[in-house]
Amino acid sequence: MNKIILLLVLIVVFFTNCQQKEKEVPKCIKDSIVEFENSQPCNNIQIDEYIFQSNKVYVFNQGTFKPVVDKDCNQLGILGGFAGNNQINGEIFLNAEFVKTIWKNQC
């Protein structure tokens, strides 16, 4: 009986954590993912989450140009490009801490 209760508790904890992680991704980022999925079947985009200047930011890795946005989808700058920009808000983005990949094309 105790094993069943323990198993049920673990299942509840697991699903609660999954739901909380989904809520952590801002709605505007989720909307962008839906747009990317509906636009082209293989557009080679990856969205990564970082901690940068004490805030969560999201990098839309689209190859040459990599827009960096905050949790409200305000663009903070663009990494890469023809000039090879590596700064956002006057700070080198290499100082950012990678958290996780939010979404990636499966081409």
Phi, psi and omega in degrees: 000317179297324179294322179294316180296316178299317179298315179298318178298316179297320178296315179298315180298317180300310182291327177295317178296320179297316180295321179294321179296321177297321180291337181293332180280121182300151182302320182295329176289317177300320178297321178296321179298315179299318178300313181297319181293329182271342186281303182221144182292335184215078184256011173049052177246141176227138178247121181245146177257136178227161165255121182220127183052043177067017179230154171285133174227160183234131179252123177267094183281103183245023182100247184294316182254133183230088178297142177245125182233158177269188184294343178260010181065026171281126182287126180266338181161183181230127175271154176082230184078186183289331180275348179073039181304135178231017181239143173229130182053037177077005180240142179294129185291346176298343176283350180290149179257118178294132178256301181190163172273126181277318184202147179211139174297143175248072182269000000 
